[in-house]
Amino acid sequence: MFPGGYSKHFTFFFNLFVLMQVVNMICARKIHDEWNIFQGFFDNFVFLIVWAIIFGLQVVIIQFSDFIFKVEALSWEQWAIGFGIACTVFVVDAVAKLIPDRFTYAVGKDSVFDKREIAANR
């Protein structure tokens, strides 16, 4: 129902954006092309709390705050589709790790990159 009414399409895409950000938070924990992005996942208590709060607030906003945010609650099927699409972030992360560091732009000095280049040129 648009204009002036609730739109499930906008709600879905807003939810999808946040879900992709939440999944990307997991991928962004490892910045030097480590493949096991879940290593040490449960060791950082602050990360887990922040991650849970963001996800919990997202559920509350989408499912229970239609009178405040003008969103229409999503069905479990729409949540599942959103999670499925958000999981493509893992694929993009894996593909990005295949690009050698020497082909990407560097903002500053990176000691990990320098060590890899020295080892590769031996």
N, C-alpha and C positions, 0 to 999 in steps of 0.2 A: 504494500500500500504506500504509494508515493505520489505526489509530494505532500508534505505535511503529516504523513503517517509514519508508522514504523516500517522498516525495510529489513527483511531477513537476509537479503543479499549483502547489504552494508554490514550487518551484524556478523555474517559469516566471514567476510573479508577482513573485518577488524579483528575477529577472533583468530583467523588464520595468520595475520601479521604478528600478533602477540605469541601464538604458538611457535611460529618460526623463530622468533627472537629467543624464546625459552629454550628451544632445541639448540640454537646457535650458541647460547651461553655454555652449553656442554662442550661444543666443538672448540670454542674460543679458549678453553682452559689450557690447551696445549698449543704453543705458538711456534715451536721449532720442528714442525713436521713429524711429531711423534704419532704413531699409528694408533696406539691404545689410548683413546681419549677418555676412557673410563677408569684408567689407573689412578688410584688415590681419590676417587670420586667421593667416598664417604669419610675421607680424612679432614676435609675442610668444612667444619660445622657451620661457619658463617655463610659460606656459599649455599649450603643446603637450606638454611633458614630463609635466606633472601629468595632463592629459587622457589621454595614452597610458598612463600608469601605472594610472590608475583603470580604464580599459577593459581593459588587459592583466590586471590582477588579477581583474577580473570574469570574464574567460574562464577563467583558471586555477581560480578558486573553483568556477565552475559545472561545468567539464568534468573537472577532475582531483582534486577534494578531497572526494569523496563520503565517505571514511572519517573526515574531520574535521568537516565542516559538515552532514553528513546530507542532502546534496542528490543528486539523480539527474541525471546529465549530460543535456543537451538535444540533440536532433537538429538538423541544419542547417535543417530546415523550421521548427522552433520558434524558432530564432534569427531566421530571416527574418520570421516573424510578429511577433516581438518588436520587430525593427527597424522594421517597417511601422507598428506601433502607436506606437512611440516617435517616429516622424517626424510624428505628429499634433501634437506640441509646436510644430512650425514653423507649423502652421495656427493654433493657439491664440495664438501670439505675434503673428502677423499681424493677427488679429482684435482682440487687445488694443491694438495700435498704432492702430487706427481710433477708439478711444475718446478723445475730447478730454481734455486734462489738467485742464480746469476741472471735469470731472465726477468726478474721482477725488480721494481723500483725500491731502493733502500733509502729510508729517511735519515738514518744515522748509522753509527758503527754497530756491527753485530758480531760479537766474538764467536758465537756458534757458527755463523756463516763463514767467518775467516778461518776457523779451524777445519771446517769441512773442505774449503777450497785448498788449503795447504795439504791436507791428506789426499785429496783427489789428484793433485799435481805431482805427487811423489812417484 
